[in-house]
Amino acid sequence: MNANSSLAETEPVSLGRLAWVVPLATTGAVTANLIFYFIITRWLHIGLRFPTEAPGRILSATLPAGDIVLFSVIFSLGAGIVFVVVTQSARRPIRTYLIIASAVLLGSFLLPLKIPSPPVAMIDKLSLVAMHIIGAIAVVSVLVGLGRE
């Protein structure tokens, strides 16, 4: 084990700091995902379609920016809650949290990739996966980087 990873695993995590770090991480994830959303929908003209059910058929509609904000907030706050629980209960909190966050991120790819094609194109599915990655990087880097004393 190198000196940096050893230090990261033994550094205490401050609950007082987490009171502002978790909202900051959430804001970072929302901002990063919205920037990506507007780049792909406005500049690259990717529709970011998702299925909607109508009587007797499946249609697709463009995912609204408000949904990006809502889901980014929900999953970021969830990541923050898990971070608080892990840092208060694990012997090696940062390492444990990174393992959990990585497993949850990989598992989160299943939902967009299982959306039926058609009506949703693979580029739309991969764009959703990219948003999961962008949001995870934003949240995890802020929580791990600023959550320690």
C-alpha positions in Angstrom: 0.0 0.0 0.0 1.4 3.5 -0.8 1.4 6.4 1.5 -1.5 8.2 -0.1 -3.9 5.4 0.0 -2.9 4.6 3.6 -3.5 8.2 4.6 -6.9 8.3 2.8 -8.1 5.3 4.7 -7.1 6.4 8.1 -8.1 10.1 7.9 -11.2 10.8 10.0 -14.4 12.1 8.3 -16.0 15.1 9.8 -19.8 15.0 10.3 -19.8 18.8 10.5 -18.1 19.1 7.2 -20.5 16.7 5.6 -23.4 19.2 6.3 -22.1 21.4 3.5 -20.1 18.8 1.5 -23.1 16.7 0.6 -25.2 19.6 -0.8 -22.0 20.8 -2.6 -21.6 17.4 -4.2 -25.2 17.3 -5.1 -25.0 20.7 -6.8 -21.9 19.6 -8.6 -23.6 16.5 -10.0 -26.7 18.5 -11.1 -24.6 21.1 -12.8 -22.4 18.6 -14.5 -25.3 16.5 -15.8 -27.2 19.6 -17.0 -24.2 20.9 -18.9 -23.9 17.4 -20.5 -27.6 17.3 -21.2 -27.6 20.7 -22.9 -24.5 19.8 -25.0 -26.0 16.6 -26.3 -29.5 17.9 -26.8 -28.7 21.4 -28.2 -25.4 21.0 -29.9 -25.2 17.4 -30.9 -29.0 17.1 -31.4 -29.3 13.8 -29.5 -32.9 13.5 -28.5 -32.4 11.7 -25.2 -35.5 9.7 -25.8 -37.1 7.4 -23.2 -40.1 5.2 -23.5 -43.6 6.3 -22.5 -46.6 4.0 -22.5 -49.7 4.9 -24.4 -52.8 2.6 -24.6 -51.8 -0.3 -26.8 -48.3 1.0 -27.8 -45.0 2.2 -26.6 -43.9 5.7 -27.6 -40.8 7.7 -26.9 -40.5 11.2 -25.6 -37.6 13.6 -24.9 -36.3 13.4 -21.3 -37.0 16.9 -19.8 -34.2 18.8 -18.0 -36.3 18.8 -14.8 -36.0 15.0 -14.7 -32.2 15.3 -15.0 -32.2 17.6 -12.0 -34.6 15.5 -10.0 -32.8 12.2 -10.5 -29.4 13.8 -10.0 -30.5 15.2 -6.6 -32.1 11.9 -5.5 -29.1 9.8 -6.4 -26.6 12.4 -5.1 -28.3 12.6 -1.7 -28.5 8.9 -1.6 -24.7 8.7 -2.2 -24.2 11.3 0.5 -26.3 9.3 3.0 -24.3 6.1 2.2 -21.1 8.1 2.6 -22.2 9.3 6.1 -23.2 5.8 7.2 -20.0 4.2 5.9 -17.7 6.8 7.4 -19.3 6.3 10.7 -19.3 2.5 10.7 -16.5 1.2 8.6 -12.9 0.7 9.7 -11.6 1.9 6.4 -14.3 4.3 5.4 -12.9 5.8 2.2 -11.9 2.5 0.7 -15.2 0.9 1.6 -17.2 3.8 0.2 -15.3 3.7 -3.1 -16.0 0.0 -3.4 -19.7 0.6 -2.7 -19.9 3.6 -5.1 -18.2 1.6 -7.9 -20.6 -1.3 -7.5 -23.7 0.9 -7.5 -22.4 2.8 -10.5 -21.9 -0.4 -12.5 -25.3 -1.6 -11.4 -26.9 1.7 -12.5 -26.0 1.0 -16.1 -28.5 -1.8 -16.2 -31.6 0.4 -16.1 -30.8 2.6 -19.2 -29.3 -0.4 -21.1 -32.5 -2.5 -20.5 -34.8 0.2 -22.1 -36.4 -1.4 -25.2 -35.0 -0.6 -28.6 -37.0 0.6 -30.5 -38.3 3.1 -29.5 -35.1 4.2 -27.7 -31.9 4.3 -29.7 -28.6 3.1 -28.3 -27.1 6.6 -28.4 -29.8 7.7 -26.0 -29.1 4.8 -23.7 -25.3 5.5 -23.8 -26.0 9.2 -23.1 -27.9 8.2 -20.0 -25.0 5.9 -18.9 -22.6 8.8 -19.5 -24.8 10.9 -17.2 -24.5 8.3 -14.5 -20.7 8.3 -14.8 -20.5 12.1 -14.8 -22.8 12.4 -11.8 -20.8 9.7 -9.9 -17.5 11.4 -10.6 -18.9 14.7 -9.4 -20.4 13.3 -6.2 -17.7 10.9 -5.2 -14.8 13.2 -5.9 -16.3 16.0 -3.7 -17.4 13.6 -0.9 -14.1 11.9 -0.7 -12.0 15.0 -1.4 -13.7 17.4 1.0 -15.5 15.1 3.5 -12.3 14.4 5.4 -11.0 16.5 8.3 
